[in-house]
Amino acid sequence: MKNPVGYFEIPVSDLDRAVSFYESVFCCRLVRTVIDGHPMALFPSYEEAPGITGALAMGESYTPATAGSRLYFNTESIDETLARVLSNGGKVLYPKTSVGDLGWVAEFQDVEGNRVALHSP
């Protein structure tokens, strides 16, 4: 059986601005495409790696928000990732906090107005 979540989309209103932010924060390249008429930018996907991948998505049904579901990005260093968030125009919404044996978490607001979370072992 597979994990129940297989893909995510982060709503954006300015794809260029969002791509620049996420590429800088997570030190990766996103691939731009159009899916079902919606401009998108796909996060990297590694065939044998655990976890899921997704995209930044722009369109009428995509509204950035700080309320709603929380998407957690894995990171080796929450401190370094939050520093890149701040230097690229984002805000820290929930500081680095221990969750015991599960590691550390934090939350930030991206340049589009979305609440995004981080997890580090």
Secondary structure, DSSP 8 states (H G I E B T S, - for coil): ---S--EEEEEES-HHHHHHHHHHHHT---EEEEETTEEEEE----TTSSS-EEEEEESTT----SSS---EEE-S-HHHHHHHHHHTT-EEEEEEEE-GGG-EEEEEE-TTS-EEEEEE-
